[in-house]
Amino acid sequence: MQYYGFSYFARELNDVTPEMKSLLPPTDSRFRPDQRLLENGHVDEAEKKKDEVEQQQRERRKMMEKKGEQHIPRFFRKMVDATGKETWFTNGTYWKVRKEPGFAQMDNPQLW
C-alpha cells in the first residue's frame, strides 16, 4: 500500500473509525476533503479542493467582517506563554461539549 508522502503512523493518526466519526465535530481537520484526496494519492484533485476550501474560508471571513462579526474559536484561546510569546491554549471545553450536548446537537459552521 502506498502512503503518498505520509508515514504509516501519520496515516493512522488521520483515520476516522465509524465509532469515532459520531464523536467528532464536523469541523475536525480529519474531515477535510483535500486532506483525504492527498492521502489517497490524488494530488491534483487535492490541490484544487484545497483552493476551494481556502476560498470558502476567505468568503466566510469577508461576510463576517461585513456583518461586524468576529470569529471566536470554540475550543482555544490566545494567551501569552512563559516566554512572552502569544500562543493558543485549550479553553477546557472540548471534552465537556463532546459529552454533552455532543457536536451533532450544536450549530456548526459548514467548512467543507
WOLINDA-V829012 format. One record per backbone hydrogen bond with DSSP energy under -0.5 kcal/mol. CO is the residue of the C=O (numbers start at 0). NH is the residue of the N-H. E is the energy in kcal/mol with one decimal. If there is no record, write none. Layout:
co=<CO | CO>
nh=<NH | NH>
e=<E | E>
//
This chain:
co=<2 | 6 | 7 | 8 | 9 | 10 | 11 | 14 | 16 | 17 | 19 | 19 | 20 | 24 | 27 | 28 | 31 | 32 | 33 | 34 | 35 | 36 | 37 | 40 | 41 | 42 | 43 | 44 | 45 | 46 | 47 | 48 | 49 | 50 | 51 | 52 | 53 | 54 | 55 | 56 | 57 | 58 | 59 | 60 | 61 | 62 | 63 | 64 | 70 | 74 | 76 | 78 | 78 | 80 | 84 | 86 | 88 | 92 | 93 | 94 | 95 | 96 | 101 | 102 | 105 | 108>
nh=<5 | 10 | 11 | 12 | 13 | 14 | 14 | 16 | 20 | 21 | 22 | 23 | 23 | 27 | 30 | 31 | 35 | 36 | 37 | 38 | 39 | 41 | 40 | 42 | 45 | 46 | 47 | 48 | 49 | 50 | 51 | 52 | 53 | 54 | 55 | 56 | 57 | 58 | 59 | 60 | 61 | 62 | 63 | 64 | 65 | 66 | 68 | 67 | 72 | 90 | 88 | 80 | 86 | 83 | 80 | 78 | 76 | 96 | 97 | 98 | 99 | 101 | 104 | 105 | 107 | 110>
e=<-1.5 | -2.4 | -2.4 | -1.9 | -1.2 | -0.8 | -0.6 | -0.6 | -2.6 | -1.0 | -1.7 | -1.2 | -0.5 | -2.1 | -2.3 | -1.7 | -1.8 | -2.3 | -2.3 | -2.6 | -1.6 | -2.7 | -1.8 | -1.3 | -2.5 | -2.4 | -2.0 | -2.6 | -2.6 | -2.1 | -2.0 | -2.7 | -2.6 | -2.3 | -2.4 | -2.0 | -2.2 | -2.5 | -2.5 | -2.4 | -2.4 | -2.3 | -2.4 | -2.4 | -2.3 | -1.7 | -3.1 | -1.0 | -0.5 | -2.2 | -2.6 | -0.5 | -3.1 | -2.0 | -3.0 | -3.1 | -2.6 | -2.8 | -2.6 | -1.7 | -2.7 | -2.4 | -1.3 | -1.6 | -0.9 | -1.0>
//
